[in-house]
Amino acid sequence: MTAPFRLNEQVTIEQRTTATDPDYGTEIDAWVPVATAIWANAQDQLPSRGESTSNGLTTAVMRTRLRIQNDARITAAMRVTLHGKGDRVMQIIAGPALLDDRRHVEFMLEGFKIG
């Protein structure tokens, strides 16, 4: 059975790793790819009350629903880069939720736009 949705975007999923700087002994955070060039279904949520203004700075929360083939390595502590319209880096805020076909999972992503 094929996916009940269109795979319309390639994504990269990364996890945070911590290393120690050999010269200074400080911790360095880096993002390491877990899975690259995965075809997924990404659908942006419609805008509603996701915008706010504080001291003249407008910020907007962008939420996207991401559906991919089930991969046990992917957790909610990772981030996703959507490659469809430029590289949008978003954090995973919910999921995984197993879909009805038992082969795909859904995550909710969140990113910020500052303008």
Residue pairs with C-beta under 8 A, 6 or more apart in sequence:
1 101
1 103
3 41
3 67
3 69
3 101
3 103
3 104
4 99
4 100
4 101
5 41
5 67
6 41
7 39
7 40
7 41
8 40
8 41
8 42
8 84
9 39
9 40
9 41
9 42
9 82
9 83
9 84
10 37
10 38
10 39
10 40
10 83
10 84
11 38
11 40
11 42
11 66
11 68
11 80
11 81
11 82
11 83
12 33
12 35
12 36
12 37
12 38
12 80
12 81
12 83
13 33
13 34
13 35
13 36
13 38
13 74
13 78
13 79
13 80
13 81
14 31
14 32
14 33
14 34
14 78
14 79
14 80
14 81
15 31
15 32
15 34
15 75
15 77
15 78
15 79
16 29
16 30
16 31
16 32
16 77
16 78
16 79
17 29
17 30
17 31
17 32
18 27
18 28
18 29
18 30
19 27
19 28
19 30
20 26
20 27
20 28
21 27
21 28
31 79
34 73
34 74
34 78
35 71
35 73
35 74
38 68
38 69
38 71
39 68
40 66
40 67
40 68
41 65
41 66
41 67
41 68
42 64
42 65
42 66
42 67
42 82
42 84
42 109
43 64
43 65
44 62
44 63
44 64
45 62
45 63
45 64
45 65
47 60
50 60
50 61
50 62
50 63
51 58
51 59
51 60
51 61
52 58
52 59
52 60
53 59
57 114
58 114
58 115
59 112
59 113
59 114
59 115
60 112
60 113
60 115
61 110
61 111
61 112
62 88
62 90
62 110
62 111
62 112
62 113
63 93
63 108
63 109
63 110
64 82
64 90
64 108
64 109
64 110
64 111
65 106
65 107
65 108
65 109
66 80
66 95
66 106
66 107
66 108
66 109
67 99
67 104
67 105
67 106
67 107
68 74
68 104
68 105
68 107
69 103
69 104
69 105
70 96
70 98
70 102
70 103
70 104
70 105
71 105
74 96
74 105
74 107
75 92
76 92
76 93
76 94
76 95
76 96
76 107
77 92
78 92
79 89
79 90
79 91
79 92
80 89
80 90
80 91
80 92
80 107
80 109
81 87
81 88
81 89
81 90
82 88
82 90
82 109
88 111
89 111
90 109
90 110
90 111
91 109
91 110
91 111
92 107
92 108
92 109
93 108
93 109
93 110
94 107
94 108
95 105
95 106
95 107
95 108
96 105
96 106
96 107
97 105
97 106
97 107
98 104
98 105
99 105
99 106
